[in-house]
Amino acid sequence: MGQIKDEFRKVMQPRTVAQTLIAPIFVALLFSWLFGSIVIYKSPITIMDLDNSMYSRQLIDKLDSSPYVKVARVLNEPIEPSLLLMNDSTFAVVVLPDGLEENRYRGKSSNIGFVVND
């Protein structure tokens, strides 16, 4: 029991408390300052619009108006996404599935595909 009391006293010393509380806060602030400005703007993406509806076009317009994304191409036929990512002309491929607008009005969920270049 004496060893536990000794360890507790050592942990509660002002120097130890400062190290355990201030050091993580300092490291978090340092990394947020270092990596805070690393943001990609206007990344070119390709969109495969298999639904080709008014809702999918509105979604594409919203994506294109974002400062982080630039819609480079819109395709209406299914193509293997890895072929589009092959020569680094596009950063990502977004696949809007067939029946997207219909599922939206019925209250059903739809899976939107997102393939990123590694």
C-alpha positions, 0 to 999 in steps of 0.5 A: 500500500505504501508503494501506491501512495508514493506513486500517487504523490509522484504523479500529483507533483506540479511538474508531472501534472504540467507535463501530462496536461500541457504537453498534449495540448501543445502538441495538438495546437502545433499539429493543427497549425502545421497541417491547418493550411493543407487543403485541396481546392478544385479537385477534378472529379468525374461523375457517372450519372446513371440516373440522368434525372433532374435531381441528379443534375441538381446534385451535380450543380451543387458539387460543381459550385463547391470550392473544393470540387471541380466537375471535370466530366459527366458520363451517362454510361457505366464505365469501370472507375479504375479506367477513369482514374488510371492516368491521374486526370481525375481525383475521384469518381462519383457514381449516381445510381439509376433510380436515385430520384425515384428512391428520394421521392419514395423515402428510400435510401440510395447508395452513391458510389465514391471511388478515390484515386490512391 
